[in-house]
Amino acid sequence: RYIYAPAAPNIPYFNQKGDSKAAAFYSGSGNGSFNKRSDGLDLQGAYALSNHWALTTSFFYRDERDRDTRRSIFDSSIVNYKRKIIEAGGGYFISFNPKRTITMNVYGSVGAGKFLMNENGTQSGSPYDRLYNVNVLQWYVQPSINFMLGKYVRFAFYLKPSFVMYGHYTSDYLPDEYEYFGFQKIHKRMLSFSEMGYDLQLGIPKVPWIFIEHSVAFVVIKTDYIANTQLVSRGGNISIGLNVNFDKMKKKRKR
């Protein structure tokens, strides 16, 4: 069962005080079929308080479905997931060159939310239904190198070690099912997952304050603590959306 899914990275392309960002993404990693999908929404914001410090915030939502046909403990299963996390944080950015087109960034964030898992199917020829709902506390550190190549092209490479604490939960899995999947291993435990990937922004000449943004995330390091369980993380995430820079909109209007 999937207990972790990566989010779209919140990467501000800031180089001075007053820079801003408001972005919305569609995210997913499934094939879009009825029995297998991973659809989601990421909302992000950021604002530069000074020439080096900035605040960030984000909202993460996923609606996922998988079909388990291994006949390991159930004959067949349709597993549905809902994930929600609200985050707030900040970070530091510094330019590498006089034109401030290459920057080093380190951001961190803390968030809280819930993961809900609901599955149904057949067991020994009879229908069944199970629920697992857990509160999570998540934080991460995200270093990146950003490149701003002219007015309309930006891209970044990033690393994102994340830490997730699985707290209070409710479950109606039977004791042997609960133990089989390994849910007892994550109760009141902190697990780590490290991601890496890239982010790309392409500007629109007639509306220079709007960028089309695309990002890819890969989970490259997973905690060994759940290695002998049926609990896993999703391998990656692909996002596409729009990024609005309100500071550039104001400058355009003044001209």
KETI-542905 format. One record per residue: residue in three letters; x, y, z of N, C-alpha, C in turn. Coordinates in steps of 0.02 Angstrom, whole numbers, plus 50000, padded with zeros to 5 digits. Example, Ala and Ser with C-alpha at 12.3 -4.5 7.8 and 13.67 -1.06 7.14 Angstrom:
// residues 2
Ala506604971650390506154977550390506604983550390;Ser506424988850354506844994750357506455000250394;
//
This chain:
// residues 255
Arg500424994150000500005000050000500445006350000;Tyr500235011449964500645017449955500545022250013;Ile501065023550051501015027950108501345034750096;Tyr501625035650036501955042150021501905043449946;Ala501785049849929501775051949859502125058749855;Pro502595059649809502955066049804502525071549776;Ala502685077649794502325083649771502725087249718;Ala502395091949684502755096449640503215100949682;Pro503835102049661504285106249701504065113549699;Asn504115116849756503985124049759504655127549751;Ile504805129949690505445132949674505345140249652;Pro505455144949696505415152049676506045154149637;Tyr505955157549582506525160149544506625167449565;Phe506875168349625506965175049654507685177249650;Asn507785183749639508455186649644508465193449678;Gln507875195849702507855202249736507225202949777;Lys507235207749822506665209149865506045210949823;Gly505475208349845504845209849810504645204849757;Asp505095200249739504905195149691504345190849721;Ser503895188349679503335184549704503155178849657;Lys502745174349684502535168449645501855166149670;Ala501405164549623500775161149639500665156049583;Ala500625149649600500605144449549500085139149565;Ala499825136149512499355130549518499545125249467;Phe499545118849489499775113349446499275107649447;Tyr499235104249390498955097549389499535092749395;Ser499475087849440500005083049451499735075949444;Gly500165071349422499955064449415500525059849399;Ser500395053349409500895048249392500575041849368;Gly499915041549364499565035449342499455035349268;Asn499125030049244499005029549172498315032049152;Gly497935034749200497305037749184496725032949176;Ser496825026449186496275021649179495855021549242;Phe495285018249239494835018049296495165014549355;Asn495555009249342495835005249396496525007549419;Lys496815012349385497485014749405497565021949385;Arg497625026249435497735033349421498045036749482;Ser498335042549470498605046649524498535053849501;Asp497975056949518497835063849497497895068449557;Gly498095074649545498165079149602498205086449583;Leu498195090549634498225097749628498755100349677;Asp499185104749652499675108149695499585115649687;Leu499485119149743499445126449744500045129049783;Gln500385134149755501005136549787501035144149786;Gly501365146949836501485154049839502155155449871;Ala502445161249855503085163249885503165170749878;Tyr503555173649924503685180849921504375182249951;Ala504775186449917505445188249940505405194149988;Leu505575192950051505565198250101506155202950095;Ser506705200450066507305204450058507675201849996;Asn508285204049987508685201749930508945194649939;His508815191649998509065184850011508565180250045;Trp508045182950077507595178850116506895179050087;Ala506555173250090505875172750062505445168050104;Leu504785169050099504295164650130503945160450077;Thr503735154450095503385149950048502785146850081;Thr502305144850041501725141050065501475136550008;Ser501125131150026500885126649974500315122250001;Phe499925119749955499385115049970499455109149922;Phe499445103049950499545096849913498925092549918;Tyr498665090249861498075085849861498175080349809;Arg498015074149828498045068649782497425064249788;Asp497185061849730496625057149726496885051349683;Glu497015045649715497355040049682496935033649685;Arg497055029349636496725022849636497195017649606;Asp497205011649638497605006149613497194999749619;Arg497354995049576497044988449579497574983349598;Asp497454979649651497914974449676497624967649658;Thr497974964049613497734957449591498224951949609;Arg498644953049659499154948049675498874942049712;Arg498274942649739497954937249778498394935349838;Ser498714940249868499164938949924498774937749989;Ile498334942250006497924941350066497184942150049;Phe497034946149997496364946749970496354943949899;Asp495774941649877495724939149808495844944749758;Ser495534950549769495634956349726495454962549766;Ser495764968149748495664974349785495684980349739;Ile495234985049751495274991849723495434996449781;Val496004999749778496235003949833496205011349812;Asn495835015349850495775022549838496135026449893;Tyr496485031749872496875035849918496665043149912;Lys496655046649968496575053949970497135056650014;Arg497485061749990498035064650028497965072250026;Lys498035075450085498005082650090498535085050140;Ile498925090050119499425093050164499455100550150;Ile499455104650203499565111850198500245113350229;Glu500665117150193501345118450215501495125950217;Ala501975127850259502235134650262502975134250280;Gly503365138750251504075138650265504425144750237;Gly505065143950225505455149450199506155147150180;Gly506565151850158507235149950138507665155750118;Tyr508245153950092508775158750077508995157750005;Phe509115163249969509365162849900509935167849892;Ile510415165949850510995170249837511205169449765;Ser511415174849734511615174749663512345172849656;Phe512485169349601513175167349585513525172149538;Asn513155176249502513455180549451513175187649456;Pro513515192649428513295199649435512595200949407;Lys512405197349355511735198449325511185194949364;Arg511375191049414510905187549458510445182849419;Thr510745179349369510355174649330510475167349351;Ile510955166249396511075159649424511065160349500;Thr510645156449532510585157149605510625150349639;Met510875150449700510855144749745510305145949795;Asn509885140949806509295141749849509255135949898;Val509065137549960508915132450009508265134350044;Tyr507755130250034507105131450065506905125550109;Gly506525127150159506255122050203505525123450218;Ser505155118250238504445119150250504205113950300;Val503665115650336503335111050382502595110950364;Gly502305104950363501605104450345501245099150385;Ala500585099650385500165094750420499575092950375;Gly499345086650382498795084550341498565077550358;Lys498235074350310497965067650320498055063450258;Phe498165056950269498145051950215497575047150230;Leu497145046250181496575041750188496625036250137;Met496555030050159496575024250115495925020250125;Asn495575018950070494965015050073494995009750018;Glu494905003450036494924998249985494334993549993;Asn494154990549936493624985549937493754980449882;Gly493474974549890493574969249842493264962849867;Thr493604957249854493344950749876493884947049915;Gln493654943249964494094939050005493724932350016;Ser494044927049990493734920349994493034920349964;Gly492954924249910492324924549875491814929249903;Ser491964932549960491494937149991491754944349985;Pro491304949249979491524956149974491784958750041;Tyr492254963350039492514966450099492634973850087;Asp492724977650141492864984850137493294986650197;Arg493844990350184494304992250237494484999650231;Leu494655002750289494825009750292495425010850336;Tyr495875015250314496455017350355496535024850346;Asn496515028550401496555035750400497075037950451;Val497595041750429498135043550475498305050950467;Asn498435054250523498685061150523499445061050511;Val499675065850472500395066150456500665073150470;Leu501285073350491501675079450497502285078650453;Gln502395083250407502925082550358503355088750356;Trp504015087750350504465093450339505015091350291;Tyr505315096350258505835094850209506335100550205;Val506915098950176507415103950157507525103150082;Gln507535108750045507565108249972508095113049944;Pro508715110749934509205114849898509095114249822;Ser509235119649787509175119549714509655124649683;Ile509815123549620510185128349580509715130649524;Asn509595137249521509125139949473509495143849419;Phe509255143149357509535146749300508975150749267;Met509085157249260508595161749228508905164349164;Leu508755160949109509075162349044508635167049003;Gly508725173349012508315178248977507645179149011;Lys507185182248976506535183949004506055178049007;Tyr506155173048964505635168148953505825160948968;Val506435159648990506645152849004506975152549073;Arg506725148049115507015146849180507015139349193;Phe507535136749224507515129749244507945128849306;Ala507805123349341508155121949404508235114549415;Phe508755112649451508855105749474508835105949551;Tyr508495101149580508395101349653508465094449685;Leu508595094649750508595088749793508125090249851;Lys507745085249872507235086549924507185080749973;Pro507585080650026507475075750079506855077550120;Ser506385072850125505765073950162505715069150220;Phe505385071350273505295067350334504555067650353;Val504265061750362503545061350375503425057650441;Met503055060850485502855057650548502125055350541;Tyr502015048850551501345046050547501065045550618;Gly500545049450632500295050150699499655046350712;His499165049750741498535046650760498185043650699;Tyr497895037750707497585034450651496935030950673;Thr496515029550624495935025250633495955019950579;Ser495755013850595495805008350548495295002950565;Asp495004999850513494584994050525494854987750490;Tyr495514987850474495834981650452495834976750511;Leu495734970450496495774965350547496504964750571;Pro496624962350633497304962250660497814958650615;Asp497624953050586498104949450543498234953350478;Glu497724956750452497814960850392498254966850407;Tyr498124970050464498514975850485499254974150492;Glu499384968250521500074966050529500384963950463;Tyr499994960850419500254958650354500514964550314;Phe500124969950310500354975650271500914979550306;Gly500944979250372501484982550409501304989350436;Phe500654990750443500444997350468500724998750539;Gln500804993450578501064994450646501774997350646;Lys502134996450589502824998850585502865006450578;Ile502325009650555502365016850544501995020850597;His501645017650642501265021250693501735025050739;Lys501645031750741502065036250781502805035650763;Arg502925034550699503615034050674503735039550622;Met504375041650617504585046350566504965042550512;Leu504735043050450505065039850393505355045250347;Ser505875043450311506215048150266506155045850194;Phe506065050650149506035049450078506395055250043;Ser506865053750000507245058949965507065059149892;Glu506925065149867506745066149797507265070349762;Met507285069749697507675074249656507315075049590;Gly507465080449554507125081649491507305088349462;Tyr506885090549415506995096949382506345100849377;Asp506425107349366505855111749356506005116149296;Leu505515117249253505605121249193505035126249187;Gln505205132649173504705137849161504825141049093;Leu504275141849056504305145148991503825151048992;Gly504085156948977503685163048979503265163948916;Ile502765168148922502325169948867502455177248850;Pro502735178848791502965185648775502445191148786;Lys501825190048766501315195248771501075196348843;Val501185191348885501005191948957501615189548997;Pro502135193649003502775191449032502745189749106;Trp502185191149139502125189249210501835182249219;Ile501675178749164501405171949168501905167149136;Phe502045161649171502485156449146502125149749147;Ile502225145849095502015138849096502565134949133;Glu502365131149183502865127749225502765120149223;His503305116549216503305109249212503845106649259;Ser503685101449298504185098549342504115091049345;Val504675087749361504695080549368505065078949433;Ala504785074449472505085072349535505175064749536;Phe505745062449562505885055349570506055053949643;Val505765048849672505965046649739506575042249731;Val507155044649752507785041149740508045037449801;Ile507845039549861508055036149923507435035149966;Lys507305028849985506735027350026506975024450092;Thr506595025550144506785022950209506825015250208;Asp507335012550242507405005250246506955002250299;Tyr506655006450340506285003950398505684999650377;Ile505395001150319504804997350296504974992350240;Ala505614990650236505834986350181505494979450182;Asn505334976850240505034970150245504274970350255;Thr503964975850233503244976550238502944977050168;Gln502284977950165501934979050101501814986550090;Leu502164990750128502084998050123502645000850079;Val502455005050031502925007849983502765015149969;Ser503205018549933503075025349910502995025249834;Arg502635030149809502595030849736503265033249710;Gly503415031249648504085032449622504215039349596;Gly503675043049580503805049649552503175053749543;Asn503255059649514502695064149503502865068649444;Ile502365069949401502435074549345501905079949353;Ser502115086249345501655091849355501705096749298;Ile501145099949283501135105449234500615110549256;Gly500785116949250500315122049272500535129049252;Leu500255134049285500395141049271500675144449333;Asn501175148649321501505152449374501415159849359;Val501125163549406501005170749398501475174549444;Asn501845179349415502295183649453501975190549459;Phe501655192049515501285198349523501755204349522;Asp502375203549544502835209149543502985211449473;Lys503035206749426503145208549356502525211549324;Met501935209449347501305212349323501265219749342;Lys501465221349403501435228249426501935232649387;Lys502535229849374503035233649336502785234949265;Lys502445230149235502185230949167501655236449165;Arg501225236649215500695241649218500985248749226;Lys501525249349267501825255849278502115258749213;Arg502365254349170502645256749106502105259449060;
//
